[in-house]
Amino acid sequence: MKRVVFGYYGATLDAIGRGEKRWQKWRPSVSLCQHDDFLVDRFELLHDRRNTRAATALAEDVLQVSPETDVRLRVLDFRDPWDFEEVFAGLHQLARGYAFDQEREEYLVHITTGTHVMQICWFLLTESRHFPAKLIQTSPLRREPREGGDVAGTYRVIDLDLSRYDSLAKRFGEEREESLDFLKSGIKTRNAAFNQLIEGIERVALRSREPILLTGPTGAGKSQLAARIYQLRKSRGFIKGPLVEVNCATLRGDGAMSALFGHVKGAFTGAASDRKGLLRAADGGTLFLDEIGELGLDEQAMLLRAIEEKRFLPVGTDKEARSDFELIAGTNQDLAEAVAAGRFREDLLARIQLWSFELPGLAARREDIEPNLDYELSRASERLGTHVTLNSEARARFLEFAVSPSASWRGNFRDLNAAVLRMSTLAAAGRIDVAHVHDETERLARSWRRPRAPGDDPLALLGEVLTQAQRADLDPFDAVQLAEVVRVCRTASSLSDAGRQLFAVSRTKKKSSNDADRLRKYLARFGLRWEEVAARA
């Protein structure tokens, strides 16, 4: 297989006189062809038109040290060899027009000569495989050779396929594990679906600047995850500005527009001075809009423009303000339903849901309750200023209750956090015992048995057992029917009891019936199991 090298004539390093002394100096393009163990079959030598004579002379010197090398001169002019856009475009055009034959030839790119900008462009185009090559770097010996000595120096081939370098691959793997661990607050989560979700968020957080939409029930951890995404990006140097957080449910009436976009003095009664607004406060950083579905339609329209153009109008002025912020939005609503109901702009939803991640509730991650319990104990210890522990019996009793179907975890991680904090506060010397666990589990059970408000949406229960995508696939008839089934399951004492309630009429017309099996098969139609829906409300 022939070896082909691409390189650029170095006006400084390659051009060292025309006398015999030139053979006593290290010249990178010549030295590349002086190694007995490295034969260059073809040298594609690029040069500026103004250096044609010097490049031709260099080609003749290459032929003297390596008669086997076919040196081909190629003119590649740059008005400004330090202009990144121009240099990249020129080399990119060369790569696209070159007839690479990888079955018969191997390619290397010599990055020792040329401006630093050119070296960077060589690297990028080789890493992207526009040049299907490896990099080669030459360097002189540390000490200048004596007269008649070796001036070839050294060379090193660099393969940009990093998977070939075990130590680098291991380092990148460890770095990625650190990122995932950071997003999970150091909690060793066991739920496979959640871990996969976090992996997706990590990739997006470090590769995309587009808005991120976090959905899921109240208390699922959206705010904490948003803060972690911000901190991860900032630690990598992607952003330098602050994290600005706001719960959109607190923005009401005329004050909402002013709070988000700011106002000028005198814009309205009470506007005694200019107000910068949250968007400008987030310039260079991240804006987290929790419960974005609560924003009014006028604010949504202004926000859309601010996301797309980084410009908006503060209240009371026609002079535009600018803010270059990254957006993370959170909601526990089904925004597609809100669009259908006219409460949310379809164009804004399309803009913010490019990267949408649905966080599951705690009841859907029961295997993660134990590691989260340890995390909450650590937080309680820090908050109370004392080391809090659970004795083995108390721990077993709490976990038995926490992972059982009777634990609905309606408030998700807020319920768990509150439970641990209450037990920690009441525990003498920070030691939680069985009595504390008994009192707390009774308290939780009572709170979950409270009836829902009359105005609650009966379909809201579906959000606790189905993903947003699954709900979107349901016909309205099936959604209403399934919601009622879930409601009965939540109040029934067992699978058989739920079946008896749901099929109370039809079972009287049958000689024999298996209500439990009938209910189990019905739930299976929607990919559900009794254990997933039976947590009492």
C-alpha positions as CSV (number, residue, x, y, z in Angstrom):
1,M,0.0,0.0,0.0
2,K,1.4,3.4,-1.0
3,R,2.0,6.1,1.6
4,V,0.7,9.6,0.7
5,V,1.5,12.7,2.7
6,F,-0.3,16.1,2.5
7,G,1.7,19.0,3.7
8,Y,2.1,22.8,3.3
9,Y,5.3,24.6,2.4
10,G,6.6,26.3,5.6
11,A,7.9,29.7,4.5
12,T,10.0,29.9,7.7
13,L,11.1,26.4,8.6
14,D,11.4,24.9,5.1
15,A,13.1,27.9,3.5
16,I,16.7,27.9,4.8
17,G,19.0,29.2,2.0
18,R,20.2,27.5,-1.1
19,G,23.8,26.7,-0.2
20,E,25.2,23.5,1.2
21,K,24.5,24.7,4.7
22,R,20.8,23.9,4.1
23,W,21.7,20.2,4.5
24,Q,23.0,20.9,8.0
25,K,19.6,22.4,9.2
26,W,16.4,20.6,10.1
27,R,13.7,21.3,7.6
28,P,10.4,19.5,8.4
29,S,9.2,18.8,4.9
30,V,12.6,17.4,3.8
31,S,13.3,15.6,7.1
32,L,10.0,13.8,6.7
33,C,11.5,12.0,3.7
34,Q,14.9,11.2,5.3
35,H,13.9,8.4,7.5
36,D,15.0,4.9,6.4
37,D,12.1,3.3,8.1
38,F,9.5,5.7,6.7
39,L,9.2,5.8,2.9
40,V,6.9,8.5,1.4
41,D,5.6,7.4,-2.0
42,R,3.9,10.6,-2.8
43,F,4.1,14.0,-1.3
44,E,1.2,16.4,-2.0
45,L,3.0,19.7,-1.3
46,L,0.7,22.6,-1.0
47,H,2.0,26.2,-1.4
48,D,1.0,29.8,-1.9
49,R,1.5,31.0,-5.5
50,R,4.0,33.6,-4.2
51,N,6.2,30.8,-2.9
52,T,6.2,28.7,-6.1
53,R,10.0,29.0,-6.7
54,A,10.8,28.2,-3.1
55,A,8.4,25.2,-3.1
56,T,9.9,24.0,-6.4
57,A,13.4,24.2,-4.8
58,L,12.1,22.3,-1.8
59,A,10.7,19.6,-4.0
60,E,14.1,19.2,-5.7
61,D,15.8,18.8,-2.3
62,V,13.2,16.1,-1.3
63,L,14.1,14.2,-4.5
64,Q,17.8,14.3,-3.6
65,V,17.2,12.6,-0.2
66,S,14.4,10.4,-1.4
67,P,14.4,9.7,-5.2
68,E,11.4,7.3,-4.7
69,T,9.1,10.1,-3.6
70,D,6.8,11.6,-6.1
71,V,6.5,15.3,-5.1
72,R,3.4,17.0,-6.5
73,L,3.1,20.7,-6.1
74,R,-0.4,22.1,-5.6
75,V,-1.2,25.8,-5.4
76,L,-3.5,26.8,-2.5
77,D,-3.6,30.5,-2.1
78,F,-4.8,32.3,1.0
79,R,-5.3,36.1,1.2
80,D,-4.8,35.7,5.0
81,P,-3.4,32.4,6.3
82,W,-4.5,33.4,9.8
83,D,-8.2,33.7,8.8
84,F,-9.8,30.6,10.1
85,E,-12.9,30.7,7.8
86,E,-10.7,31.1,4.7
87,V,-8.2,28.4,5.6
88,F,-10.8,25.9,6.6
89,A,-12.8,26.5,3.4
90,G,-9.7,26.1,1.2
91,L,-8.6,22.8,2.8
92,H,-12.2,21.6,2.9
93,Q,-12.5,22.2,-0.8
94,L,-9.3,20.3,-1.4
95,A,-10.5,17.3,0.6
96,R,-13.9,17.2,-1.3
97,G,-12.2,17.3,-4.7
98,Y,-9.4,14.8,-4.0
99,A,-9.7,11.3,-5.4
100,F,-8.9,9.3,-2.3
101,D,-8.2,5.5,-2.9
102,Q,-8.1,4.0,0.6
103,E,-7.9,0.4,-0.8
104,R,-4.5,1.2,-2.4
105,E,-3.2,4.1,-0.4
106,E,-2.8,5.3,3.2
107,Y,-2.8,9.0,3.9
108,L,-1.1,11.2,6.4
109,V,-1.4,14.9,7.1
110,H,1.8,16.7,8.1
111,I,0.9,19.3,10.7
112,T,4.3,20.7,11.6
113,T,4.3,23.5,9.0
114,G,1.9,26.3,8.2
115,T,0.2,28.7,10.6
116,H,-1.4,27.6,13.8
117,V,-4.8,28.2,12.2
118,M,-3.9,25.9,9.4
119,Q,-2.7,23.2,11.9
120,I,-6.1,23.5,13.7
121,C,-7.9,23.1,10.4
122,W,-5.9,20.1,9.4
123,F,-6.8,18.5,12.7
124,L,-10.5,19.3,12.4
125,L,-10.8,18.0,8.8
126,T,-8.8,14.9,9.7
127,E,-10.9,14.2,12.8
128,S,-14.1,14.6,10.8
129,R,-12.7,12.2,8.2
130,H,-12.8,14.7,5.3
131,F,-9.2,13.7,5.0
132,P,-9.3,9.9,5.7
133,A,-5.9,10.1,7.3
134,K,-3.7,10.0,10.3
135,L,-1.7,13.0,11.5
136,I,2.1,13.1,11.4
137,Q,4.3,15.5,13.3
138,T,8.0,16.0,12.9
139,S,10.5,17.6,15.2
140,P,14.3,18.3,15.3
141,L,16.6,16.5,17.7
142,R,17.0,18.3,21.0
143,R,20.6,19.1,20.2
144,E,21.7,20.4,16.9
145,P,23.8,17.7,15.2
146,R,27.4,18.1,14.4
147,E,28.5,18.8,10.9
148,G,27.7,15.8,8.7
149,G,25.4,14.4,11.5
150,D,21.7,13.3,11.3
151,V,19.3,16.2,10.6
152,A,16.3,14.1,10.0
153,G,15.0,14.5,13.6
154,T,12.0,12.5,14.7
155,Y,8.5,11.8,13.6
156,R,5.3,10.7,15.3
157,V,2.1,9.3,13.7
158,I,-1.1,10.3,15.5
159,D,-4.3,8.3,14.9
160,L,-7.4,10.3,15.8
161,D,-9.4,7.2,16.4
162,L,-9.2,7.6,20.2
163,S,-10.8,4.2,20.8
164,R,-7.3,2.8,19.9
165,Y,-5.8,4.5,22.9
166,D,-6.8,2.5,26.0
167,S,-5.6,5.2,28.5
168,L,-7.5,7.9,26.7
169,A,-10.6,5.8,26.3
170,K,-10.5,5.0,30.0
171,R,-10.1,8.6,30.9
172,F,-13.0,9.7,28.8
173,G,-15.1,6.9,30.2
174,E,-14.3,8.0,33.7
175,E,-15.1,11.6,32.9
176,R,-18.5,10.6,31.5
177,E,-19.2,8.5,34.6
178,E,-18.4,11.6,36.7
179,S,-20.8,13.7,34.7
180,L,-23.6,11.1,35.1
181,D,-22.9,10.8,38.8
182,F,-23.0,14.6,39.1
183,L,-26.4,14.8,37.4
184,K,-27.7,12.2,39.8
185,S,-26.3,14.1,42.8
186,G,-24.1,11.1,43.5
187,I,-27.0,8.8,44.1
188,K,-26.3,5.3,42.8
189,T,-29.7,4.8,41.1
190,R,-30.7,1.3,40.0
191,N,-33.7,1.9,37.7
192,A,-32.5,1.1,34.2
193,A,-34.9,3.4,32.4
194,F,-34.0,6.4,34.7
195,N,-30.2,5.8,34.2
196,Q,-30.7,5.6,30.4
197,L,-32.7,8.9,30.7
198,I,-29.8,10.6,32.5
199,E,-27.3,9.4,29.9
200,G,-29.4,11.0,27.2
201,I,-29.6,14.3,29.2
202,E,-25.8,14.2,29.8
203,R,-25.1,13.9,26.0
204,V,-27.5,16.7,25.2
205,A,-26.3,19.0,28.0
206,L,-22.7,18.8,26.7
207,R,-23.4,18.9,23.0
208,S,-26.4,21.2,22.4
209,R,-27.2,24.7,23.4
210,E,-30.9,24.3,22.4
211,P,-33.7,24.5,25.0
212,I,-34.3,21.5,27.2
213,L,-37.8,20.6,28.4
214,L,-38.1,18.6,31.6
215,T,-41.6,17.1,32.2
216,G,-43.0,14.9,34.9
217,P,-45.1,15.0,38.0
218,T,-44.6,17.6,40.8
219,G,-41.7,16.6,43.1
220,A,-40.0,14.3,40.5
221,G,-36.8,16.4,40.7
222,K,-37.0,18.8,37.7
223,S,-35.7,21.8,39.6
224,Q,-32.8,20.0,41.0
225,L,-31.9,18.4,37.7
226,A,-32.1,21.7,35.9
227,A,-29.6,23.2,38.5
228,R,-27.3,20.2,37.9
229,I,-27.4,20.6,34.1
230,Y,-26.4,24.2,34.6
231,Q,-23.6,23.4,37.0
232,L,-22.2,20.7,34.7
233,R,-22.2,23.0,31.7
234,K,-20.5,25.8,33.7
235,S,-17.9,23.4,35.0
236,R,-16.9,22.6,31.4
237,G,-16.7,26.2,30.5
238,F,-19.7,26.2,28.1
239,I,-21.4,29.1,30.0
240,K,-20.1,31.7,32.4
241,G,-23.3,33.6,33.5
242,P,-25.7,32.8,36.4
243,L,-28.6,30.4,36.8
244,V,-31.8,32.4,37.0
245,E,-34.8,30.4,38.3
246,V,-38.5,31.3,38.3
247,N,-41.7,29.4,38.9
248,C,-44.0,30.8,36.2
249,A,-47.0,30.0,38.4
250,T,-45.9,33.0,40.6
251,L,-46.0,35.4,37.6
252,R,-49.5,36.8,37.4
253,G,-51.2,39.7,35.6
254,D,-49.4,42.8,34.4
255,G,-46.4,42.0,36.6
256,A,-45.5,38.8,34.6
257,M,-44.3,40.7,31.5
258,S,-42.3,43.1,33.6
259,A,-40.7,40.3,35.7
260,L,-39.6,38.4,32.6
261,F,-38.6,41.2,30.2
262,G,-38.1,44.2,32.4
263,H,-39.5,47.7,32.1
264,V,-38.4,51.3,31.9
265,K,-39.1,54.0,34.4
266,G,-42.7,55.3,34.0
267,A,-43.9,52.4,31.9
268,F,-46.9,52.1,34.2
269,T,-48.1,53.3,37.6
270,G,-45.6,52.3,40.2
271,A,-42.7,51.9,37.8
272,A,-40.4,54.3,39.7
273,S,-37.2,53.0,38.1
274,D,-35.9,50.8,35.4
275,R,-36.1,47.0,35.9
276,K,-33.7,44.7,34.1
277,G,-36.0,41.6,34.2
278,L,-35.1,37.9,34.5
279,L,-34.1,37.3,30.8
280,R,-31.4,40.0,31.0
281,A,-30.3,38.7,34.4
282,A,-29.7,35.4,32.7
283,D,-27.5,36.8,29.9
284,G,-24.5,34.5,29.4
285,G,-26.1,31.9,31.7
286,T,-29.2,29.7,32.0
287,L,-32.8,30.6,32.5
288,F,-34.9,27.9,34.2
289,L,-38.6,28.5,33.7
290,D,-40.4,26.0,36.0
291,E,-44.1,25.4,35.3
292,I,-43.8,27.1,31.9
293,G,-47.3,26.0,31.1
294,E,-48.5,28.7,33.5
295,L,-47.3,31.5,31.4
296,G,-49.9,33.7,29.7
297,L,-50.1,33.7,25.9
298,D,-48.7,37.2,25.5
299,E,-45.6,36.2,27.6
300,Q,-45.3,33.1,25.5
301,A,-45.1,35.1,22.3
302,M,-42.4,37.4,23.7
303,L,-40.5,34.4,25.0
304,L,-40.5,32.7,21.7
305,R,-38.9,35.7,20.0
306,A,-36.4,36.0,22.8
307,I,-35.4,32.3,22.3
308,E,-35.1,32.6,18.6
309,E,-33.6,36.1,18.2
310,K,-32.1,36.8,21.6
311,R,-34.0,40.1,21.5
312,F,-37.2,41.4,23.1
313,L,-38.9,44.6,24.1
314,P,-39.0,45.6,27.8
315,V,-42.4,47.0,28.9
316,G,-42.8,50.7,28.0
317,T,-40.1,51.1,25.4
318,D,-39.6,50.3,21.7
319,K,-35.8,50.0,22.2
320,E,-34.9,46.3,22.0
321,A,-32.9,44.6,24.7
322,R,-30.7,41.6,24.2
323,S,-29.9,38.5,26.2
324,D,-28.0,35.4,25.1
325,F,-29.3,32.8,27.5
326,E,-29.8,29.0,27.5
327,L,-33.3,27.9,28.4
328,I,-34.4,24.9,30.5
329,A,-38.1,24.6,31.0
330,G,-40.1,22.4,33.4
331,T,-43.7,21.4,33.6
332,N,-46.0,18.8,35.1
333,Q,-48.7,19.6,32.5
334,D,-49.3,17.9,29.2
335,L,-48.4,20.8,27.0
336,A,-49.8,19.1,23.9
337,E,-53.2,19.1,25.6
338,A,-52.7,22.7,26.6
339,V,-52.1,23.6,22.9
340,A,-55.3,21.8,22.0
341,A,-57.1,23.7,24.6
342,G,-55.7,27.0,23.4
343,R,-53.7,27.6,26.6
344,F,-50.2,27.2,25.1
345,R,-48.7,28.3,21.8
346,E,-48.0,25.5,19.4
347,D,-45.0,27.3,17.9
348,L,-43.4,27.8,21.4
349,L,-43.9,24.1,22.2
350,A,-42.3,23.1,18.9
351,R,-39.3,25.3,19.8
352,I,-38.7,24.1,23.4
353,Q,-39.4,20.4,22.9
354,L,-36.5,19.6,20.6
355,W,-34.9,17.9,23.7
356,S,-37.7,16.7,25.9
357,F,-37.2,14.4,28.8
358,E,-39.9,13.0,31.1
359,L,-38.9,12.3,34.6
360,P,-40.7,9.4,36.3
361,G,-42.3,9.7,39.7
362,L,-40.8,7.9,42.7
363,A,-43.5,5.2,42.6
364,A,-42.2,4.2,39.2
365,R,-38.7,3.9,40.5
366,R,-39.2,1.9,43.7
367,E,-35.8,0.2,43.4
368,D,-34.2,3.7,43.7
369,I,-35.9,4.5,47.0
370,E,-33.1,2.9,49.1
371,P,-30.2,4.9,47.6
372,N,-32.4,8.0,47.7
373,L,-33.1,7.3,51.4
374,D,-29.3,7.4,52.1
375,Y,-29.0,10.7,50.1
376,E,-31.9,12.3,52.1
377,L,-30.3,11.1,55.4
378,S,-27.1,12.9,54.4
379,R,-29.0,16.0,53.5
380,A,-30.8,15.9,56.8
381,S,-27.6,15.4,58.7
382,E,-26.1,18.5,57.0
383,R,-29.2,20.6,57.6
384,L,-29.5,19.6,61.3
385,G,-25.8,19.8,62.0
386,T,-25.7,16.2,63.4
387,H,-25.1,12.8,62.0
388,V,-28.4,11.0,61.5
389,T,-28.7,7.2,61.2
390,L,-31.3,4.5,60.9
391,N,-30.8,1.3,62.9
392,S,-31.0,-1.9,60.8
393,E,-34.5,-2.8,62.0
394,A,-35.9,0.7,61.4
395,R,-34.3,0.8,58.0
396,A,-35.8,-2.5,57.0
397,R,-39.2,-1.4,58.3
398,F,-39.2,1.9,56.4
399,L,-38.0,0.3,53.1
400,E,-40.7,-2.5,53.4
401,F,-43.3,0.2,53.6
402,A,-41.7,2.5,51.0
403,V,-41.5,-0.1,48.2
404,S,-45.0,-1.6,48.9
405,P,-48.0,-1.0,46.7
406,S,-49.7,0.9,49.5
407,A,-47.1,3.7,49.3
408,S,-48.3,6.0,46.5
409,W,-45.6,8.6,46.9
410,R,-48.0,11.2,45.6
411,G,-45.6,14.0,46.3
412,N,-42.7,12.0,44.9
413,F,-39.3,13.1,46.3
414,R,-40.8,15.9,48.2
415,D,-42.7,13.3,50.3
416,L,-39.5,11.3,50.8
417,N,-37.5,14.4,51.7
418,A,-40.1,15.5,54.2
419,A,-40.4,12.1,55.8
420,V,-36.7,11.7,56.4
421,L,-36.4,15.3,57.7
422,R,-39.3,14.7,60.2
423,M,-37.8,11.5,61.5
424,S,-34.3,13.0,61.7
425,T,-35.6,16.0,63.6
426,L,-37.5,13.9,66.1
427,A,-34.8,11.3,66.6
428,A,-32.9,11.6,69.9
429,A,-29.1,12.0,69.2
430,G,-29.8,11.5,65.5
431,R,-30.8,7.8,65.8
432,I,-34.0,6.9,64.0
433,D,-35.6,3.8,65.5
434,V,-38.7,1.6,64.7
435,A,-41.0,3.9,66.7
436,H,-40.1,6.9,64.5
437,V,-40.6,4.9,61.4
438,H,-44.0,3.6,62.6
439,D,-45.2,7.2,63.3
440,E,-43.9,8.5,60.0
441,T,-45.4,5.7,57.8
442,E,-48.7,6.2,59.5
443,R,-48.5,9.9,58.8
444,L,-47.7,9.3,55.1
445,A,-50.5,6.8,54.7
446,R,-53.0,9.2,56.2
447,S,-51.9,12.0,53.9
448,W,-52.2,9.8,50.8
449,R,-55.7,8.7,51.8
450,R,-57.0,12.2,51.7
451,P,-59.7,12.6,49.0
452,R,-58.8,14.6,46.0
453,A,-60.5,18.0,45.5
454,P,-63.8,17.9,43.6
455,G,-62.4,19.9,40.8
456,D,-59.4,17.6,40.2
457,D,-59.0,16.3,36.6
458,P,-60.1,12.6,36.7
459,L,-57.5,11.9,34.0
460,A,-54.7,13.2,36.1
461,L,-54.2,9.8,37.6
462,L,-53.0,8.6,34.2
463,G,-50.0,10.8,34.5
464,E,-48.9,8.7,37.4
465,V,-48.9,5.4,35.6
466,L,-48.4,6.2,31.9
467,T,-45.7,8.3,30.1
468,Q,-46.7,11.3,28.1
469,A,-46.2,9.4,24.9
470,Q,-48.4,6.5,26.1
471,R,-51.2,9.0,27.0
472,A,-51.0,10.6,23.6
473,D,-51.7,7.2,22.0
474,L,-55.0,6.7,23.9
475,D,-58.4,7.5,22.5
476,P,-60.4,9.8,24.8
477,F,-62.9,6.9,25.4
478,D,-60.1,4.6,26.6
479,A,-58.4,7.3,28.6
480,V,-61.6,8.0,30.6
481,Q,-62.2,4.2,31.2
482,L,-58.6,3.6,32.2
483,A,-58.6,6.5,34.6
484,E,-61.6,5.1,36.4
485,V,-60.0,1.7,36.6
486,V,-56.8,3.2,38.1
487,R,-59.0,5.2,40.6
488,V,-60.7,2.0,41.8
489,C,-57.4,0.1,42.0
490,R,-56.0,2.9,44.2
491,T,-58.8,2.5,46.7
492,A,-59.2,-1.3,46.6
493,S,-57.6,-3.6,49.2
494,S,-56.5,-6.2,46.6
495,L,-56.6,-7.2,43.0
496,S,-59.6,-9.4,43.6
497,D,-61.4,-6.6,45.5
498,A,-60.8,-4.1,42.6
499,G,-62.1,-6.7,40.1
500,R,-65.2,-7.3,42.1
501,Q,-65.9,-3.5,42.2
502,L,-65.3,-3.0,38.5
503,F,-67.2,-6.0,37.3
504,A,-70.0,-6.0,39.9
505,V,-72.8,-6.1,37.4
506,S,-71.5,-8.5,34.7
507,R,-70.2,-11.0,37.3
508,T,-73.8,-11.6,38.5
509,K,-74.7,-12.8,35.0
510,K,-72.0,-15.4,34.9
511,K,-71.9,-18.8,36.6
512,S,-68.3,-18.4,37.4
513,S,-65.9,-15.5,37.1
514,N,-62.3,-14.6,37.7
515,D,-62.4,-10.9,38.3
516,A,-58.8,-10.7,39.2
517,D,-57.6,-12.3,36.0
518,R,-60.0,-10.2,34.0
519,L,-58.6,-7.0,35.5
520,R,-55.0,-8.2,35.1
521,K,-55.6,-8.8,31.4
522,Y,-57.2,-5.4,31.0
523,L,-54.3,-3.6,32.6
524,A,-51.9,-5.6,30.4
525,R,-53.5,-4.0,27.3
526,F,-51.9,-0.8,28.3
527,G,-48.6,-2.3,29.4
528,L,-49.5,-2.0,33.1
529,R,-49.3,-4.3,36.1
530,W,-51.4,-4.3,39.3
531,E,-48.4,-3.5,41.4
532,E,-47.8,-0.3,39.3
533,V,-51.3,1.1,39.8
534,A,-52.3,-0.2,43.2
535,A,-50.6,2.4,45.4
536,R,-53.5,3.9,47.4
537,A,-54.3,7.5,46.9
